[in-house]
């Protein structure tokens, strides 16, 4: 089965054409906000390298998120357009799941990470089973490095840009009884090859993307962020504190005038 696989979830753009597990062509580059300008020329370049046309493919695969909002929209919109033109089946793969495919066959619990906003991270937990199946242990999460570290209860292999940037903060919140391993440098970034391998399984099972498909945005609400910034005090309690301070200030002013 020949497929085109695309990952634009981060600033690292990855595109590949696979024939089952064989990589016919691939190109990875730092796109840094230029996915809209670079993606189509890259796809055209790979078709040129392989001598294939899009009509000779059997399917399409794209990373669905979490990740950069703009990057995800560019990748998904492009492959949805290809699907509309060609009627090829399209499979979508969560970005963190695709990263777990970078370390296929690893026996240790896997925790791929990506950077989010305001110093927060995306993460999830996966495990490869003895029969070569990827098992999801924890759904996609978003939060602080401390929240990530606190979510771990056993030895784990941590990797990805989130781990690279926030290693010290994550380590500080992990129990000393937990052993942390690190992945090879080649496994850190999202890869269209891994996305493609995961997508191939979905295509073979007939798990196609629906008509109204949208990126997987994993974000905490503004209310949750404000709650955390306040030190864990609810909006109601904060308002009560403000009112109490104002009343105290007025009472002090009145007392001063009487004296």
FENLINQUI-V938322 format. One record per pair of residues at least 6 apart in sequence whose C-alpha atoms are under 6 Angstrom apart, sorted by the first residue. I is the first residue (numbers start at 1). J is the second residue. D is the distance in whole Angstrom. If there is no record, write none. Layout:
i->I j->J d->D
i->I j->J d->D
This chain:
i->1 j->19 d->5
i->1 j->20 d->5
i->1 j->58 d->6
i->2 j->18 d->6
i->2 j->19 d->4
i->2 j->57 d->5
i->2 j->58 d->5
i->3 j->17 d->6
i->3 j->18 d->5
i->3 j->57 d->6
i->3 j->58 d->6
i->3 j->59 d->5
i->3 j->60 d->5
i->4 j->16 d->6
i->4 j->17 d->5
i->4 j->60 d->5
i->5 j->15 d->6
i->5 j->16 d->5
i->5 j->61 d->5
i->5 j->62 d->6
i->5 j->192 d->5
i->5 j->196 d->5
i->6 j->15 d->5
i->6 j->62 d->5
i->6 j->192 d->5
i->7 j->13 d->6
i->7 j->14 d->5
i->7 j->62 d->6
i->7 j->63 d->5
i->7 j->192 d->5
i->8 j->71 d->5
i->8 j->72 d->6
i->8 j->75 d->6
i->9 j->65 d->6
i->9 j->67 d->5
i->9 j->68 d->5
i->9 j->71 d->5
i->9 j->72 d->5
i->10 j->67 d->6
i->10 j->68 d->5
i->11 j->30 d->6
i->11 j->31 d->5
i->11 j->32 d->4
i->12 j->29 d->6
i->12 j->30 d->5
i->12 j->31 d->6
i->13 j->28 d->6
i->13 j->29 d->5
i->13 j->31 d->6
i->14 j->27 d->6
i->14 j->28 d->4
i->14 j->191 d->6
i->14 j->192 d->5
i->15 j->26 d->6
i->15 j->27 d->5
i->15 j->192 d->5
i->16 j->25 d->6
i->16 j->26 d->4
i->16 j->192 d->6
i->16 j->193 d->6
i->17 j->24 d->6
i->17 j->25 d->5
i->18 j->24 d->5
i->25 j->46 d->6
i->36 j->74 d->6
i->59 j->88 d->5
i->59 j->89 d->5
i->59 j->90 d->6
i->60 j->90 d->5
i->61 j->90 d->6
i->61 j->91 d->5
i->61 j->92 d->6
i->61 j->196 d->6
i->61 j->199 d->6
i->62 j->92 d->5
i->63 j->92 d->6
i->63 j->93 d->5
i->63 j->94 d->6
i->63 j->95 d->5
i->64 j->92 d->6
i->64 j->93 d->6
i->64 j->94 d->5
i->64 j->215 d->5
i->64 j->216 d->6
i->65 j->94 d->5
i->65 j->95 d->5
i->65 j->215 d->6
i->65 j->216 d->5
i->66 j->216 d->5
i->66 j->217 d->5
i->66 j->218 d->6
i->90 j->208 d->5
i->90 j->209 d->6
i->91 j->199 d->6
i->91 j->208 d->5
i->91 j->209 d->5
i->96 j->112 d->6
i->98 j->194 d->5
i->98 j->195 d->5
i->99 j->190 d->5
i->101 j->194 d->5
i->102 j->187 d->5
i->102 j->194 d->6
i->105 j->128 d->6
i->109 j->127 d->5
i->109 j->156 d->5
i->110 j->125 d->6
i->110 j->126 d->5
i->110 j->156 d->6
i->110 j->157 d->5
i->111 j->124 d->6
i->111 j->125 d->5
i->111 j->157 d->6
i->111 j->158 d->5
i->112 j->123 d->6
i->112 j->159 d->5
i->112 j->160 d->6
i->113 j->122 d->6
i->113 j->123 d->5
i->113 j->160 d->5
i->113 j->162 d->5
i->114 j->121 d->6
i->114 j->122 d->5
i->114 j->160 d->6
i->114 j->161 d->5
i->114 j->162 d->4
i->115 j->121 d->5
i->115 j->162 d->5
i->120 j->143 d->5
i->120 j->144 d->5
i->121 j->142 d->5
i->121 j->143 d->6
i->121 j->162 d->6
i->122 j->141 d->5
i->122 j->142 d->4
i->123 j->140 d->6
i->123 j->141 d->5
i->124 j->138 d->5
i->124 j->139 d->5
i->124 j->140 d->5
i->125 j->137 d->5
i->125 j->138 d->5
i->126 j->135 d->6
i->126 j->136 d->5
i->126 j->137 d->5
i->127 j->134 d->6
i->127 j->135 d->5
i->128 j->134 d->5
i->145 j->169 d->6
i->145 j->170 d->5
i->146 j->170 d->6
i->146 j->173 d->5
i->149 j->170 d->5
i->149 j->173 d->5
i->149 j->174 d->5
i->150 j->173 d->6
i->150 j->174 d->6
i->154 j->178 d->6
i->155 j->178 d->5
i->155 j->179 d->5
i->155 j->180 d->6
i->156 j->180 d->5
i->157 j->180 d->6
i->157 j->181 d->4
i->157 j->182 d->5
i->158 j->182 d->6
i->159 j->183 d->6
i->159 j->188 d->6
i->160 j->188 d->5
